[in-house]
Amino acid sequence: MKRRNWTAFALVALLLPGVALAAAKRPTLHVEERIEIAAAPAAVWKIVRDWNGLHTWHPAFSNDVIKKGNNNEKGAIRTLTLKDGGATFDEELLAFNDRKHSYKYRIITDSPLPVADYVSTVQVKPGKKKGTSVLIWKGSFKRKVADNPPAGQDDAGAKQAISGAYRAGLENVKKMAEGK
C-alpha cells in the first residue's frame, strides 16, 4: 500500500509542472474602466440598475432577456443579443446590491468576445463633487485562445476588446444621465 501511494505521489509530482505551465499560458487579465458623470449616484444607478436592461444603455446590444430566475436576483440568467450579426450568449448574475449600487455577473456560454472565465462588476459611487458620480465597470478573464493566439485574440487584444466594450457602455450612460 505504501508503495502504491508513493507511485501516485510521484506521478502527480511529474504532472504538476505541465499543468502549471499550461495555466501560465493564459494568465488572468484585468480591465477596469470608470467615468465621471455630472449626475447624482441615484440617477446613474437608475439607468444601469436593471440587470435585464443592458440593451437600453449599451449601444452594442439589441436585446436582453431573462431566461431563468428573476431580474436583479442572484442566479438569474440572461441571454444577450448583439446588434451586429445578432450573436447571443448567456450571463449569470452572481450578486446584486441595491444599497451599494452594484452587481456582479459572469459569462456562462460561449460568446463572440475573445475571452473565457469572464467575471465582471458594475458599480456606481459618489463623485468627488456633490451631485456627481463615478460609474465603474471592471472584469477579470482569460484570453479564449490558449496557444499561439492570433493578433486580436492575444492578451492585449482580449483586454482591448473588453476595455472598448466597457468604454462604449460608460460613455453612453454618461450621455443619458447628463441629457446630452
Secondary structure as GFF3:
##gff-version 3
##sequence-region A 1 180
A	DSSP	alpha_helix	2	24	.	.	.	ID=ss1
A	DSSP	beta_strand	29	37	.	.	.	ID=ss2
A	DSSP	alpha_helix	41	48	.	.	.	ID=ss3
A	DSSP	three_ten_helix	51	53	.	.	.	ID=ss4
A	DSSP	alpha_helix	54	57	.	.	.	ID=ss5
A	DSSP	beta_strand	61	68	.	.	.	ID=ss6
A	DSSP	beta_strand	77	82	.	.	.	ID=ss7
A	DSSP	beta_strand	88	97	.	.	.	ID=ss8
A	DSSP	beta_strand	102	107	.	.	.	ID=ss9
A	DSSP	beta_strand	115	126	.	.	.	ID=ss10
A	DSSP	beta_strand	133	143	.	.	.	ID=ss11
A	DSSP	alpha_helix	155	178	.	.	.	ID=ss12
###
